[in-house]
């Protein structure tokens, strides 16, 4: 898994590429949780992800739940 993070106005845009599997899902969760305080809107671009398994989906879901608790917008692109 590779990633790029950029901030545009109130949005944190996280571009993910490669495989998001058990090996990298913890890294993804850490990345997403660390990005929540940085913007009002969190945008996850998954258009370059080749494979995502259930552990990767679980990391996305956890970050989505935390964003909702904090009143943040959480969007995915594919």
N, C-alpha and C positions, 0 to 999 in steps of 0.2 A: 504494500500500500504506500502510495505517495500522497502528499497533500500540499495545498497552497492556501494560505489564509490572507485575506485582504479586508480592509475596512473602508467602506464607502458611506459617507454621511452617518446614519444611525444603524447601518447594516453591517454585519460580519458575514462575509462570503467565504465559505470553505469548499474548495474544490478537491474532490477525492478521486484518485485513479488507481487502477490495478485491482488486486484481490483484497476483499475485506472478509477475512475468515477468522477462525479461532486464534491464529497467530497474531493478527493485527487488531482484533476487536477491542482489546483493552486499550491500545493506543488510540483508537478512534474515540472511545468513551472519554478518555482523558482529554483529548483534543476538544471534543464538543463541550464537555463540562467546563473546561477552562475558557472557552469562548463565550459562554453565556453572559458573564458580567461586562463584556466589551461592547455590546450593542443592544438596541431594542428589538432588532430583527436579526434572526439567524437564518441564513440561507445555505443549504447543503446541496452542492452540485454533484450529483452522482452519475453524470452523463458519460464519464470515462471509466466507470467501474466495470470490470470484466466479470466479476463474480462476487456475490455477497451471500454469506451463509446465515444461519439463524443467530449465531452469536453477534454478527454485524448488525442484523436487524434489531436484536435486543439492545445494543448500544445506542442505536438511533432512537428507539422507543424510550429508553431511560432519559436521554437528553431532551426529547420532546416533552415528556412528563415534567421534568424539572423546569423547562422553559415555560410551560403552562402555569406551574405554581408561582413563578416569578413574574407573570404577566408579560412574557416576551412572545413575539411571533416566531414561529419555527416553520420554515418552508423547505421543501425538497424539490430539486429539479432532476429530471432524468432524461 
